[in-house]
Amino acid sequence: MKIAILGAGESGVGAALLAKAKGLEVFVSDMGQIKEPYKIKLQNAGIPFEEGTHSKDRILAADQIIKSPGIPEKATIVQEAIEKGIAIISEIEFAGRYTDARFICITGTNGKTTTTLLTYHLLQCAGLNVGLAGNIGESLAEKVIENKHDYYVVELSSFQLDNMYQFKAHVGVLLNITPDHLDRYGYSMEKYAASKLRIAQNMSGSDFFIYNADDQHIASAFNHEAFGGTAVPFSLEGAEKAKVVYEGDQVKVNVQFFEGTVDTAKSPLIGKHNQYNTMAAITVAKLLDVSDEAIAGALETFRNADHRLQHVGEAKGVTYINDSKATNVEAVWYALDGIKQPIIWIAGGVDKGNDYSVLEELAREKVKVLICLGTDNAKLQEAFKRVVPIVAETTSIDYAVRLSRSLAEEGDVVLLSPACASFDLFNNYEHRGQRFKEAVEKIVLKK
């Protein structure tokens, strides 16, 4: 079989290595420049590749195409392959053919990385033979070459789900659906929601679909009658028929033979959104028969990925939190809602068509200062100038931190939670978050 792979990042190169290991004829094509570490992997494996172009004759001679998730279906080479009837699949679909391991798959507009890392941590601490892969930044296909795990916890974006057909999650998690990436779905929430619901495709009665029963988009899109697996709704708001609920500091699970009450009081995660994430992760662990005590102990030792409500320091009674990953309004809402102290809020960047009105009530209640960090702060200023007592602006992260320090009082929180993309001043949200951490360390913690 001839396999053509479009895209030579983590996903594409992982798929290429697996295809080569299985004796398939493989060719990799990337319209951009291939990063050196990936190029070395391809060269060492003897896999032919090209960069800066697509050789149509060679690509369209393939029996099957594996498309990296970042390449849209409207791309010319993809459309030509579709017209020719060539099957186009994802790396995850391809990897699933070469392992008998069980898949725990997690998706959602917000929170999927935190939930994936937390689920992996809970299972690993319980002694399960588990691997981590997917949108988290590690290729499932490359891991499947050695195939040494009994379970894989896989973070899935909607783009990865779009080209998965026969693949099945044994446990699927859907955290939420809010508007995002709608340009890839014809600006249709229905199409975007349908993509997310593919997490539950092909399930049978022994498979579990864990979903947020409080999310209206999920409620509208999920067809209970046509679903073949076991549905496990979780809720903070008392949804009818919820199998998993939060009561005080305890998560209570009641699913078939899997019951438990887990104490979350020592978890470092804060905010309502992390309560949802925690419920989902605990439910997975209970479905894999991990004890309540083991889960509670593992929660205490969990450390989230950088830039997600990350505690970066404290000085003179003021706490500094890096939430640079909050690039949309929904994520910021959860941050503001979860923090109980007065807030000096640093926000701004490249606006993505945000409706800031949903943040007004929380900002009025909790935010004492808003520092707009961006090259064009007009929309942000207009939205909050009558809501927040002090509104300032800057294009310097160092100045933003200095100003925060001068205005903060003991007990306050300085929160970087931008609600916007980072590309006006930074390379990406990681770069923005790292610069914030450096500024806090330089300006605040060393003085």
Rosetta blueprint (number, residue, H / E / L):
1 M L
2 K E
3 I E
4 A E
5 I E
6 L E
7 G L
8 A L
9 G L
10 E H
11 S H
12 G H
13 V H
14 G H
15 A H
16 A H
17 L H
18 L H
19 A H
20 K H
21 A H
22 K L
23 G L
24 L L
25 E E
26 V E
27 F E
28 V E
29 S E
30 D E
31 M L
32 G L
33 Q L
34 I L
35 K L
36 E H
37 P H
38 Y H
39 K H
40 I H
41 K H
42 L H
43 Q H
44 N H
45 A L
46 G L
47 I L
48 P L
49 F E
50 E E
51 E E
52 G L
53 T L
54 H L
55 S L
56 K H
57 D H
58 R H
59 I H
60 L L
61 A L
62 A L
63 D L
64 Q E
65 I E
66 I E
67 K E
68 S L
69 P L
70 G L
71 I L
72 P L
73 E L
74 K L
75 A L
76 T H
77 I H
78 V H
79 Q H
80 E H
81 A H
82 I H
83 E H
84 K H
85 G L
86 I L
87 A E
88 I E
89 I E
90 S L
91 E H
92 I H
93 E H
94 F H
95 A H
96 G H
97 R L
98 Y L
99 T L
100 D L
101 A L
102 R E
103 F E
104 I E
105 C E
106 I E
107 T E
108 G L
109 T L
110 N L
111 G L
112 K H
113 T H
114 T H
115 T H
116 T H
117 L H
118 L H
119 T H
120 Y H
121 H H
122 L H
123 L H
124 Q H
125 C H
126 A L
127 G L
128 L L
129 N L
130 V E
131 G E
132 L E
133 A E
134 G E
135 N L
136 I L
137 G L
138 E E
139 S L
140 L H
141 A H
142 E H
143 K H
144 V H
145 I H
146 E H
147 N L
148 K L
149 H L
150 D L
151 Y E
152 Y E
153 V E
154 V E
155 E E
156 L L
157 S L
158 S H
159 F H
160 Q H
161 L H
162 D H
163 N L
164 M L
165 Y L
166 Q L
167 F L
168 K L
169 A L
170 H L
171 V E
172 G E
173 V E
174 L E
175 L L
176 N L
177 I L
178 T L
179 P L
180 D L
181 H L
182 L H
183 D H
184 R H
185 Y H
186 G L
187 Y L
188 S L
189 M H
190 E H
191 K H
192 Y H
193 A H
194 A H
195 S H
196 K H
197 L H
198 R H
199 I H
200 A H
201 Q L
202 N L
203 M L
204 S L
205 G L
206 S L
207 D L
208 F E
209 F E
210 I E
211 Y E
212 N E
213 A L
214 D L
215 D L
216 Q H
217 H H
218 I H
219 A H
220 S H
221 A H
222 F L
223 N L
224 H L
225 E L
226 A L
227 F L
228 G L
229 G L
230 T E
231 A E
232 V E
233 P E
234 F E
235 S E
236 L L
237 E L
238 G L
239 A L
240 E L
241 K L
242 A L
243 K L
244 V E
245 V E
246 Y E
247 E E
248 G L
249 D L
250 Q E
251 V E
252 K E
253 V E
254 N E
255 V E
256 Q L
257 F L
258 F E
259 E E
260 G E
261 T E
262 V E
263 D E
264 T L
265 A L
266 K L
267 S L
268 P L
269 L L
270 I L
271 G L
272 K H
273 H H
274 N H
275 Q H
276 Y H
277 N H
278 T H
279 M H
280 A H
281 A H
282 I H
283 T H
284 V H
285 A H
286 K H
287 L H
288 L L
289 D L
290 V L
291 S L
292 D H
293 E H
294 A H
295 I H
296 A H
297 G H
298 A H
299 L H
300 E H
301 T H
302 F L
303 R L
304 N L
305 A L
306 D L
307 H L
308 R L
309 L L
310 Q E
311 H E
312 V E
313 G E
314 E E
315 A E
316 K L
317 G L
318 V E
319 T E
320 Y E
321 I E
322 N E
323 D L
324 S L
325 K L
326 A L
327 T L
328 N L
329 V H
330 E H
331 A H
332 V H
333 W H
334 Y H
335 A H
336 L H
337 D H
338 G H
339 I L
340 K L
341 Q L
342 P L
343 I E
344 I E
345 W E
346 I E
347 A E
348 G L
349 G L
350 V E
351 D L
352 K L
353 G L
354 N L
355 D L
356 Y H
357 S H
358 V H
359 L H
360 E H
361 E H
362 L H
363 A H
364 R H
365 E H
366 K H
367 V E
368 K E
369 V E
370 L E
371 I E
372 C E
373 L E
374 G L
375 T L
376 D L
377 N L
378 A H
379 K H
380 L H
381 Q H
382 E H
383 A H
384 F H
385 K L
386 R L
387 V L
388 V L
389 P L
390 I E
391 V E
392 A E
393 E E
394 T E
395 T L
396 S L
397 I H
398 D H
399 Y H
400 A H
401 V H
402 R H
403 L H
404 S H
405 R H
406 S H
407 L H
408 A L
409 E L
410 E L
411 G L
412 D L
413 V E
414 V E
415 L E
416 L E
417 S L
418 P L
419 A L
420 C L
421 A E
422 S L
423 F L
424 D L
425 L L
426 F L
427 N L
428 N L
429 Y H
430 E H
431 H H
432 R H
433 G H
434 Q H
435 R H
436 F H
437 K H
438 E H
439 A H
440 V H
441 E H
442 K H
443 I H
444 V H
445 L H
446 K L
447 K L
